[in-house]
Amino acid sequence: MLSSAIRKIIHIDMDAFFASVEQRDHPELRGKPVAVGGSRARGVVAAASYEARKFGVHSALASRIAAQKCPQLIFIKPRFDVYSAVSRQIREIFYRYTDLVEPLSLDEAYLDVTENKIGMPSATIIAKEIKATILAETGLTASAGVSFNKFLAKIASDLNKPNGFTLVTPDKADALVASLSIDKFHGIGKVTAAKMQQLGINTGADLRERSEEELVRHFGKTGLYYYRIARVQDDRPVQPHRIRKSIGAERTFDVDLVEEEDLLERLHFLAQEVAQDMARLQTSAKTVTVKLKYFDFTLQTRSKTLLNYLNSADALFTISRELLRTPALPLFPVRLLGISVSNLLYPQDQPASHQLTFDF
């Protein structure tokens, strides 16, 4: 049983969010394989419905590969304004229970309900109420993970998707983490997982056997994080008002991108994602950086600092497109693309008479 000294953390993750919104708003798409973004010939999948995932279609997959995997796949143009509005609706539901809400993106967030607005001691009951309310008010399903730290709550929410619920109590945590495949660990990406597997680290139990010194030697400072999560140690609080020095989004592709049209389509999606985060944090930026990782893992960044602050997706995409083409379009296949903004201006940093505007 959770003691009063232990945090009660919920991680809510919407199920196939963009695709589910499209299926909700277009009944003819329900039960069918849907990909948001791209087209049958070009582009990259931004989100896939669960019907499409059964065929191996997933986000960041090249559209032409997705169409080969699932010939009946239906491609839908993204509607970011709609997704943003639904995200705000869902976030308002969270705030009925606690002000300690830390959004990670449009479709997921951490909530600390150790003490909450309804005086409910059970995080399980709160999580199930939130899921039911989201379904009733938006017509969408969410998966929830409940545990005593953020790492475990995040892992838990992914275990029984879609429309899942998983509670990880202290007496079950060690066994769960030990049994997890290393590529299921939040914070361990594909490249790091592959490196760990080469070192014979295939599960949480394998990771737990390695010393702090060995993990730091192989993975740098991040090795400290790996050492701790293998032992279910995560003291990070839910941070509703984090002051961030930069905001970014990036994607690694299963198939390297070569064509300018494909790169620009993915860049446009990333610009929308970063702009959504800027709007949520009520900030604007002067510096834009485009990150490129090539097929041989060579990394390149291209940055530009502006005279004035920007905060709209269109402006961010325009600058990012310019950076992608300057001094020239990438000469080699691109396996990762990212956009970040820095040199941020928050409302408390500016005169009261100046009002930020966000273009969506």
C-alpha positions in Angstrom: 0.0 0.0 0.0 1.3 3.5 -0.9 2.3 5.5 2.2 1.5 9.2 2.6 5.3 9.9 2.2 5.3 8.4 -1.3 4.2 10.5 -4.3 1.2 9.5 -6.3 1.9 10.1 -10.0 -0.4 9.6 -12.9 0.8 9.6 -16.6 -2.0 10.1 -19.1 -1.3 9.2 -22.7 -3.9 9.6 -25.4 -4.4 6.7 -27.7 -3.2 7.3 -31.3 -4.2 10.9 -30.7 -4.2 12.6 -34.1 -5.6 9.5 -35.8 -8.2 9.0 -33.2 -9.4 12.6 -33.5 -9.8 12.1 -37.3 -11.7 8.8 -36.7 -14.0 10.6 -34.2 -14.7 13.5 -36.5 -15.1 11.3 -39.6 -17.2 8.2 -38.8 -16.4 6.7 -42.2 -12.8 6.3 -41.0 -13.7 4.3 -37.9 -12.3 0.8 -37.8 -10.1 1.5 -40.8 -6.3 1.9 -41.1 -5.6 5.6 -41.0 -2.3 7.6 -41.3 -2.2 11.3 -40.5 0.4 13.1 -42.7 2.1 12.2 -45.9 0.5 10.7 -49.0 0.6 7.4 -50.8 3.6 8.5 -52.8 5.5 10.9 -50.6 6.1 12.2 -47.1 6.2 10.7 -43.6 3.5 9.3 -41.3 2.9 11.6 -38.4 0.5 9.3 -36.6 -1.2 6.0 -37.3 -4.4 4.4 -36.0 -4.3 1.1 -34.2 -5.9 -0.6 -37.3 -2.9 0.7 -39.3 -0.4 -0.3 -36.6 -1.4 -4.0 -37.0 0.3 -3.8 -40.4 3.5 -2.3 -39.0 2.6 1.3 -39.9 3.8 3.8 -37.3 4.8 7.4 -36.9 8.0 8.5 -38.7 7.6 5.8 -41.3 8.0 6.9 -44.9 4.6 7.1 -46.5 5.5 5.0 -49.5 6.7 2.2 -47.1 3.5 2.5 -45.1 1.5 2.1 -48.3 3.4 -1.0 -49.2 2.8 -2.5 -45.7 -0.9 -1.6 -45.8 -2.3 -1.1 -49.3 -5.7 0.0 -47.9 -4.1 2.7 -45.8 -6.0 6.0 -45.8 -3.9 9.1 -45.7 -5.3 12.2 -43.9 -3.9 15.7 -43.9 -3.1 16.9 -40.3 -5.4 19.5 -38.6 -3.1 20.9 -36.0 -5.6 23.6 -34.9 -8.2 20.8 -34.0 -5.6 18.7 -32.2 -4.5 21.8 -30.2 -8.1 22.6 -29.2 -8.8 19.0 -28.1 -5.5 19.0 -26.1 -6.6 22.1 -24.2 -10.0 20.5 -23.5 -8.2 17.5 -22.0 -5.8 19.6 -20.0 -8.8 21.4 -18.4 -10.0 18.1 -17.2 -6.6 17.5 -15.5 -6.8 20.8 -13.7 -10.1 19.8 -12.0 -8.0 17.3 -10.0 -4.6 19.0 -9.5 -2.6 22.1 -10.5 0.5 19.9 -10.6 0.2 19.1 -14.3 3.3 18.7 -16.5 2.4 18.4 -20.2 5.0 16.6 -22.3 3.2 17.1 -25.6 -0.3 17.6 -27.0 -1.3 14.1 -26.0 0.4 13.2 -22.8 1.1 14.7 -19.3 2.2 13.9 -15.8 -0.1 14.7 -12.8 0.9 14.6 -9.2 -2.2 13.8 -7.2 -0.6 13.1 -3.9 -2.7 15.9 -2.6 -5.6 16.8 -4.9 -8.5 19.2 -5.3 -11.2 16.5 -4.6 -9.6 15.1 -1.5 -9.4 11.6 -3.0 -6.6 9.4 -1.4 -6.7 6.9 -4.3 -4.7 7.8 -7.4 -6.3 4.7 -9.0 -9.8 6.1 -8.7 -8.6 9.6 -9.9 -6.9 8.1 -13.0 -10.0 6.0 -13.9 -12.3 9.1 -13.4 -10.0 11.1 -15.7 -10.1 8.4 -18.3 -13.9 8.2 -18.1 -14.3 12.0 -18.2 -12.0 12.3 -21.3 -14.1 9.7 -23.1 -17.4 11.3 -22.1 -16.4 14.9 -23.0 -14.1 14.3 -26.1 -15.1 10.8 -27.4 -11.5 9.7 -27.2 -9.8 7.0 -25.1 -6.7 7.5 -23.0 -4.3 5.1 -21.3 -3.1 5.8 -17.7 -0.2 4.6 -15.6 -0.1 5.1 -11.9 2.9 4.8 -9.7 5.1 6.5 -7.1 7.5 8.1 -9.6 7.4 9.6 -13.1 9.5 6.8 -14.7 7.3 4.0 -13.6 4.1 6.0 -14.3 5.3 6.5 -17.9 6.2 2.9 -18.4 2.9 1.8 -16.9 0.7 3.9 -19.2 2.3 2.1 -22.2 1.7 -1.5 -21.0 -1.9 -2.1 -21.9 -2.7 0.3 -24.8 -5.2 1.3 -26.0 -7.7 2.4 -23.3 -5.4 0.8 -20.7 -4.8 1.2 -17.0 -1.8 -0.1 -15.1 -0.9 0.5 -11.4 2.6 -0.2 -10.3 3.0 -0.3 -6.5 6.3 -0.4 -4.7 6.2 -4.1 -4.1 5.7 -4.8 -7.8 8.2 -2.2 -9.2 11.5 -4.1 -9.0 10.1 -7.2 -10.8 8.4 -5.1 -13.5 11.6 -3.2 -14.3 13.7 -6.3 -14.2 11.4 -8.1 -16.8 11.3 -5.1 -19.2 13.1 -5.4 -22.5 15.7 -2.6 -22.7 14.0 -1.0 -25.7 10.9 -0.5 -23.7 12.6 1.8 -21.2 11.5 5.5 -21.4 14.7 7.5 -22.1 16.5 4.8 -24.0 16.2 5.3 -27.7 16.9 2.9 -30.6 20.6 3.7 -30.9 21.3 3.4 -27.2 19.2 0.2 -26.9 21.3 -1.3 -29.8 24.5 -0.4 -28.0 23.3 -1.9 -24.8 22.3 -5.1 -26.5 25.8 -5.3 -28.0 27.0 -5.1 -24.4 24.7 -7.9 -23.4 22.2 -5.7 -21.7 18.8 -6.9 -23.0 16.5 -6.4 -20.0 16.2 -4.3 -16.9 17.7 -7.2 -14.9 20.8 -7.0 -17.1 21.0 -3.3 -16.7 20.7 -3.6 -12.9 23.8 -5.9 -12.9 26.0 -3.2 -14.3 27.9 -0.8 -12.0 27.5 2.9 -12.1 31.1 3.3 -13.2 30.6 0.9 -16.1 27.4 2.7 -17.3 29.1 6.1 -17.1 32.1 4.8 -19.0 29.9 3.6 -21.9 27.1 6.3 -21.8 28.6 9.4 -20.2 26.6 11.3 -17.6 23.4 9.7 -18.9 24.7 6.4 -17.4 23.8 7.8 -14.0 20.2 8.0 -15.1 20.3 4.4 -16.4 21.8 3.2 -13.2 19.1 4.8 -11.1 16.0 3.8 -13.2 17.2 0.2 -13.2 16.8 0.4 -9.5 13.4 2.2 -9.9 14.9 5.4 -8.5 13.4 8.6 -9.9 13.1 11.7 -7.7 12.0 14.1 -10.4 9.0 16.2 -9.3 6.1 17.0 -11.6 7.0 20.5 -12.8 4.0 22.5 -13.9 5.9 25.8 -14.3 9.3 24.7 -15.7 11.3 27.6 -17.1 12.9 26.1 -20.1 15.9 27.6 -21.9 15.0 25.8 -25.2 12.1 24.0 -26.8 12.5 21.4 -29.5 11.2 18.3 -31.3 13.0 15.8 -33.5 12.3 12.5 -35.2 14.4 9.6 -36.3 13.2 7.9 -39.5 13.2 4.2 -40.2 14.0 5.0 -43.9 16.5 7.8 -44.5 15.0 10.9 -46.2 16.5 12.2 -49.5 13.9 14.2 -51.3 13.4 17.9 -50.5 9.6 17.5 -50.4 9.9 14.7 -47.8 12.2 16.8 -45.6 10.0 19.8 -45.9 6.9 17.9 -45.0 8.5 16.5 -41.9 10.0 19.9 -41.0 6.5 21.5 -41.3 5.2 18.9 -38.8 8.1 19.6 -36.4 7.5 23.3 -36.6 3.8 22.8 -35.7 4.9 20.7 -32.7 7.4 23.2 -31.4 5.0 26.1 -31.9 2.3 24.2 -29.9 4.8 23.9 -27.0 5.7 27.6 -27.3 2.0 28.5 -27.0 1.6 26.2 -24.0 4.5 27.9 -22.3 3.5 31.4 -23.5 7.0 32.1 -24.9 8.6 33.3 -28.0 12.1 32.9 -29.4 14.8 34.6 -31.2 17.1 31.7 -32.2 16.0 28.8 -34.4 18.2 25.7 -34.9 17.7 22.8 -37.4 19.4 19.6 -36.5 20.4 17.0 -39.1 21.8 13.5 -38.5 22.9 11.8 -41.7 22.9 8.1 -42.6 26.4 7.7 -41.2 25.4 9.3 -37.9 27.3 12.5 -38.7 25.5 15.4 -36.9 25.1 18.9 -38.2 23.2 21.9 -36.8 22.3 25.1 -38.6 21.1 28.1 -36.5 19.9 31.6 -37.0 19.3 34.4 -34.5 16.6 36.9 -35.5 16.2 40.6 -34.8 12.6 40.0 -33.5 11.0 37.3 -31.5 8.8 34.7 -33.3 6.1 32.4 -31.9 4.0 31.2 -34.9 4.3 27.9 -36.6 4.4 29.5 -40.0 7.3 31.8 -39.1 9.1 28.9 -37.5 8.7 26.8 -40.6 9.8 29.6 -42.9 13.1 30.1 -40.9 13.6 26.3 -40.6 13.1 25.9 -44.4 15.7 28.6 -45.0 18.1 26.8 -42.7 17.5 23.5 -44.4 18.5 25.1 -47.8 21.4 27.2 -46.4 24.1 26.8 -47.5 22.6 24.0 -49.5 20.1 21.2 -49.1 21.5 18.1 -47.3 23.9 16.2 -49.6 23.4 12.9 -47.9 20.4 10.9 -46.7 18.9 12.2 -43.5 18.0 9.7 -40.7 17.1 12.4 -38.1 15.6 15.8 -38.4 14.9 18.3 -35.6 13.9 21.9 -34.8 14.6 23.7 -31.6 14.2 27.3 -30.4 16.2 29.2 -27.8 16.9 32.7 -26.6 13.3 32.5 -25.2 11.2 35.4 -23.9 8.5 34.6 -21.2 5.6 36.9 -20.2 7.4 37.8 -16.9 10.5 38.9 -18.9 8.7 41.6 -20.9 6.9 44.9 -20.2 3.2 44.4 -19.2 2.0 46.4 -22.2 3.5 43.9 -24.6 1.2 41.1 -25.5 2.3 37.9 -27.3 0.2 36.5 -30.1 0.2 32.9 -31.3 -0.7 32.0 -34.8 -2.5 28.7 -35.1 
